[in-house]
């Protein structure tokens, strides 16, 4: 990889700077999304619901609210718990409203990695075409003494551009797949725990009416 970068840099190929910019942007998005999805927004849904269930069934709603931190799942549940005195329907509506607001934030910016991967692949292809054009220039309309040099430059730009484009695109696609799977897991946890929480209040209400 270092050899490819050094070669394109020494040739002054514009493709090098474009793909380097794409790679830096992809790295920044990766860092942001990994921190958000695996640290800031990640919650052990099973453990959280177990603790939540204990407090709700013990009628300790304030304690259940204090259990909720700033991650999307607890925030959604907290929004519903704050409507506990208004009945199950109010809880469900509040939870759904907050989930609708927060779920897009979980998936926020992840799609940029897919864009970077596609852009890097296209830039690599464009670099390949540019290199082949240099090769054709070496065949026609150039002094024989310069043909070998221009031909070598054209082939180098073509091959190295393709290689660098793939070096940027492949990691971005792999990381995107993992982040997308994590996003889907967090969204599914919100939906599952939200429904379980509403069901808890329904069970609690039915017991009180008996």
C-alpha positions as CSV (number, residue, x, y, z in Angstrom):
1,X,0.0,0.0,0.0
2,X,2.8,2.4,0.9
3,X,4.5,1.7,-2.5
4,X,1.2,2.5,-4.3
5,X,0.8,5.8,-2.5
6,X,4.4,6.8,-3.0
7,X,4.2,6.0,-6.7
8,X,1.0,8.0,-7.3
9,X,2.4,10.9,-5.2
10,X,5.7,11.0,-7.1
11,X,3.7,11.1,-10.4
12,X,1.6,14.0,-9.1
13,X,-1.6,12.2,-10.1
14,X,-4.7,14.1,-9.1
15,X,-6.4,10.8,-8.4
16,X,-4.0,10.4,-5.5
17,X,-5.3,13.5,-3.7
18,X,-8.9,12.8,-4.5
19,X,-8.7,9.2,-3.1
20,X,-6.6,10.4,-0.1
21,X,-9.3,12.9,0.7
22,X,-12.0,10.2,0.4
23,X,-9.9,7.9,2.7
24,X,-9.5,10.6,5.4
25,X,-13.2,11.4,5.3
26,X,-14.0,7.6,5.6
27,X,-11.7,7.3,8.5
28,X,-13.3,10.3,10.3
29,X,-16.8,8.8,9.7
30,X,-15.6,5.4,11.0
31,X,-14.2,6.9,14.2
32,X,-17.4,8.9,14.8
33,X,-19.7,6.0,14.2
34,X,-17.7,3.4,16.1
35,X,-17.6,5.7,19.2
36,X,-21.3,6.5,18.9
37,X,-22.7,3.0,18.2
38,X,-20.3,0.9,20.3
39,X,-19.8,3.2,23.3
40,X,-22.1,6.2,23.6
41,X,-25.3,4.6,22.3
42,X,-24.7,1.0,23.2
43,X,-26.7,-0.5,26.1
44,X,-27.1,-4.1,27.3
45,X,-30.8,-4.3,26.5
46,X,-31.4,-7.6,28.4
47,X,-29.7,-6.3,31.6
48,X,-31.4,-2.9,31.3
49,X,-34.9,-4.4,31.0
50,X,-34.3,-6.8,33.9
51,X,-33.5,-3.8,36.2
52,X,-36.3,-1.8,34.7
53,X,-38.8,-4.7,35.3
54,X,-37.9,-4.9,39.0
55,X,-38.6,-1.3,39.6
56,X,-41.8,-1.1,37.5
57,X,-43.3,-4.1,39.2
58,X,-42.3,-2.7,42.6
59,X,-44.1,0.5,41.7
60,X,-40.8,2.4,41.9
61,X,-41.2,4.6,38.8
62,X,-38.9,7.3,40.0
63,X,-36.1,4.7,40.5
64,X,-36.8,3.4,37.0
65,X,-36.5,6.9,35.6
66,X,-33.1,7.4,37.4
67,X,-32.0,4.1,35.8
68,X,-32.2,5.7,32.3
69,X,-29.0,7.3,31.0
70,X,-28.5,9.4,27.8
71,X,-28.3,6.4,25.3
72,X,-31.2,6.2,22.9
73,X,-32.9,3.1,24.4
74,X,-33.0,4.5,28.0
75,X,-34.1,7.9,26.7
76,X,-37.0,6.3,24.8
77,X,-38.1,4.3,27.9
78,X,-37.6,7.4,30.2
79,X,-40.0,9.4,28.0
80,X,-42.6,6.8,28.5
81,X,-42.0,6.4,32.2
82,X,-42.6,10.1,32.7
83,X,-46.2,9.6,31.5
84,X,-46.8,6.7,33.9
85,X,-49.5,8.5,35.8
86,X,-51.5,9.1,32.7
87,X,-52.1,5.4,31.8
88,X,-50.7,2.8,29.5
89,X,-51.9,4.4,26.3
90,X,-50.1,7.6,27.1
91,X,-46.9,5.7,27.9
92,X,-47.1,3.9,24.6
93,X,-47.7,7.1,22.6
94,X,-44.8,8.8,24.4
95,X,-42.4,5.9,23.8
96,X,-43.3,5.8,20.1
97,X,-42.8,9.5,19.7
98,X,-39.4,9.4,21.3
99,X,-38.4,6.3,19.3
100,X,-39.4,8.0,16.0
101,X,-37.2,11.0,17.0
102,X,-34.1,9.0,18.1
103,X,-33.9,6.1,15.7
104,X,-32.7,8.3,12.8
105,X,-29.9,9.5,15.0
106,X,-28.6,5.9,15.4
107,X,-28.4,5.5,11.7
108,X,-27.0,9.0,11.2
109,X,-23.9,9.4,8.9
110,X,-23.3,5.6,8.6
111,X,-24.4,5.7,4.9
112,X,-21.4,8.1,4.2
113,X,-19.1,5.0,4.3
114,X,-21.0,3.4,1.5
115,X,-20.7,6.7,-0.5
116,X,-17.0,6.8,0.2
117,X,-16.5,3.2,-1.0
118,X,-18.4,3.9,-4.2
119,X,-16.6,7.2,-4.8
120,X,-13.2,5.6,-4.2
121,X,-14.0,2.8,-6.6
122,X,-15.1,5.3,-9.3
123,X,-12.1,7.5,-8.7
124,X,-9.8,4.4,-9.1
125,X,-11.6,3.6,-12.4
126,X,-11.2,7.1,-13.5
127,X,-7.5,7.0,-12.7
128,X,-7.2,3.8,-14.7
129,X,-8.8,5.5,-17.7
130,X,-6.5,8.5,-17.3
131,X,-3.5,6.2,-17.2
132,X,-4.7,4.4,-20.4
133,X,-5.1,7.7,-22.1
134,X,-1.4,8.5,-21.3
135,X,-0.5,5.1,-22.8
136,X,-2.3,5.9,-26.0
137,X,-0.5,9.3,-26.1
138,X,2.7,7.4,-26.0
139,X,1.8,5.3,-29.0
140,X,0.7,8.3,-31.2
141,X,2.0,11.8,-31.6
142,X,5.0,11.5,-29.2
143,X,8.7,11.4,-30.0
144,X,10.1,7.9,-29.9
145,X,12.6,8.8,-27.2
146,X,9.7,9.8,-24.8
147,X,7.4,6.9,-25.6
148,X,8.8,4.5,-23.1
149,X,8.6,7.1,-20.2
150,X,5.1,8.2,-21.0
151,X,4.0,4.6,-21.4
152,X,5.5,3.6,-18.1
153,X,3.8,6.6,-16.4
154,X,0.4,5.7,-18.0
155,X,0.6,2.1,-16.9
156,X,1.7,3.1,-13.4
157,X,-1.1,5.6,-13.0
158,X,-3.7,3.1,-14.3
159,X,-2.7,0.2,-12.0
160,X,-1.9,2.2,-8.9
161,X,-5.1,4.2,-9.2
162,X,-7.1,1.0,-9.3
163,X,-5.2,-0.4,-6.4
164,X,-5.5,2.7,-4.2
165,X,-9.3,3.0,-5.0
166,X,-9.8,-0.6,-3.8
167,X,-7.7,0.0,-0.7
168,X,-10.0,2.8,0.3
169,X,-13.2,1.1,-0.8
170,X,-12.9,-2.4,0.6
171,X,-12.3,-1.3,4.3
172,X,-15.1,1.2,4.0
173,X,-17.5,-1.5,2.8
174,X,-16.4,-3.9,5.6
175,X,-16.7,-1.3,8.3
176,X,-20.1,-0.1,6.9
177,X,-21.4,-3.7,7.1
178,X,-20.5,-4.0,10.8
179,X,-21.8,-0.5,11.7
180,X,-25.1,-1.2,9.8
181,X,-25.5,-4.4,11.7
182,X,-24.9,-2.6,15.0
183,X,-27.4,0.1,14.1
184,X,-30.0,-2.5,13.3
185,X,-29.3,-4.2,16.6
186,X,-29.8,-1.0,18.6
187,X,-33.0,-0.2,16.7
188,X,-34.4,-3.7,17.3
189,X,-33.5,-3.4,21.0
190,X,-35.4,-0.1,21.2
191,X,-38.5,-1.7,19.6
192,X,-38.3,-4.9,21.7
193,X,-37.7,-3.2,25.1
194,X,-40.3,-0.5,24.3
195,X,-43.0,-3.2,23.7
196,X,-41.9,-5.2,26.7
197,X,-42.2,-2.1,28.9
198,X,-45.7,-1.3,27.6
199,X,-46.7,-4.9,28.3
200,X,-45.4,-4.6,31.8
201,X,-47.6,-1.6,32.5
202,X,-50.6,-3.5,30.9
203,X,-50.0,-6.5,33.2
204,X,-49.6,-4.1,36.2
205,X,-52.8,-2.4,35.3
206,X,-54.7,-5.6,34.9
207,X,-53.5,-6.8,38.3
208,X,-54.7,-3.5,39.9
209,X,-58.1,-3.9,38.3
210,X,-58.7,-7.4,39.6
